[in-house]
Amino acid sequence: MEARMTIANGVLSAVGRTPLVRLNRLSPHAELAVYGKLEGLNPGGSTKDRPAALMIRRALEKGAIDRDTVIVESSSGNMGIGLAQACSYHGLRLVCVTDSKTTAQNISILKAYGAEVECVTTPDPETGELLPARLKRVQQLLASIENSWWPNQYGSRDNSDAHYQSTMREIAEALEGAIDYVFCATSTCGTIRGCLEYVKAHDLPTQVVAVDALGSLIFGNTPAKRMIPGLGAGLRPELCPIEMVERCVHVSDLECVVGCWRLVRSEAILAGGSSGAVVSALARLQSEIEPGSTCVLLLPDRGERYLDTIYSEPWVSAHFGDVAHLWEDAGQVRRRELAEPVGV
Ligand SMILES: Cc1ncc(COP(=O)(O)O)c(C=O)c1O
């Protein structure tokens, strides 16, 4: 029997409780039970809806902000959009500090929600990274705007709490704690910290694998140009649970792209670049994982915001050369090849 639909009281009540989907086709020859958590089905389109809604709700409850407060945050994408959604819902003004790598589409989405957008174009002279320059601009705005408040997604425990209280809890409850691996893309490290703390507090037998970008500085890598938004950071965030992370896989931009192609061609899930990263990280570790293991892939956002990059032939060939054969290898599933009946 179909589960009864519940009615959400306002859009923020619809954040979370995203589907956990069994992925049977991604690794058909590995004897693993693989699941994907479809975070792109949050109303603002990504996993960041969870911390954004919680940070604003708690700040209102604690009286750290009031209806006249101006929220100022640095984000080039999903957190900005999650905050824009939460601020619009609560009638708050948001100034989002983006940078020259932020896509035109994300800027349009932010503006559609009513956010004001500031764009930083000059990297920090010391590191050559845009993130420290964005954070400096946030500090200038906080100093110049009266009654302004910075959620600080890179340091706020509400960011990681959101994933402790909802993302990881939902997974653990759905699989009754029997989870061997969770693959988690990292940027602010809110997701991975929340998941790790939940695993520890509930004594689960789960290894949470950090999936970071090659060239990101979170886990002490050599800095390098990165093109996939939402994955990696140009510094180690305050939230980074470095002492708790047992395993980290660094993935290249091309691996992110190919992981996305595999996900859409084998499982019909159109997802963003960091989802491709976790798919490729699983492929990398697959041969070391004991048969029979249960692996959960956190899929942070949807693919529509990447149509001009990851899913664009001209963009891909401009950056990676002729990799058309990799599309072929991504393997479209044909009906006749399916071992199990096709669900309707
Ligand atoms: C698409 C995407 N994937 C992964 C992440 C990483 O999540 P976290 O910031 O919790 O480390 C982000 C964060 O912005 C994101 O936007």
The ligand as a Tripos MOL2 file, in Angstrom:
@<TRIPOS>MOLECULE
LIG
   16    16     1     0     0
SMALL
NO_CHARGES

@<TRIPOS>ATOM
      1 C1         27.2710   20.3410   -4.3980 C.3       1 LIG1
      2 C2         27.9230   20.2230   -3.0740 C.ar      1 LIG1
      3 N1         28.4770   19.0710   -2.7080 N.ar      1 LIG1
      4 C3         29.1100   18.9040   -1.5340 C.ar      1 LIG1
      5 C4         29.2080   19.9330   -0.6450 C.ar      1 LIG1
      6 C5         29.9830   19.7150    0.6110 C.3       1 LIG1
      7 O1         29.2380   19.8030    1.7580 O.3       1 LIG1
      8 P1         29.8580   20.4310    3.0720 P.3       1 LIG1
      9 O2         29.9380   21.9070    2.8580 O.co2     1 LIG1
     10 O3         28.8810   20.0900    4.1400 O.co2     1 LIG1
     11 O4         31.2050   19.8480    3.3000 O.co2     1 LIG1
     12 C6         28.6460   21.1580   -0.9990 C.ar      1 LIG1
     13 C7         28.7820   22.2970   -0.1250 C.2       1 LIG1
     14 O5         28.6410   23.4240   -0.5150 O.2       1 LIG1
     15 C8         27.9750   21.3100   -2.2260 C.ar      1 LIG1
     16 O6         27.4170   22.4740   -2.5970 O.3       1 LIG1
@<TRIPOS>BOND
     1     1     2 1
     2     2     3 ar
     3     2    15 ar
     4     3     4 ar
     5     4     5 ar
     6     5     6 1
     7     5    12 ar
     8     6     7 1
     9     7     8 1
    10     8     9 2
    11     8    10 1
    12     8    11 1
    13    12    13 1
    14    12    15 ar
    15    13    14 2
    16    15    16 1
@<TRIPOS>SUBSTRUCTURE
     1 LIG1         1 GROUP 0 **** ****
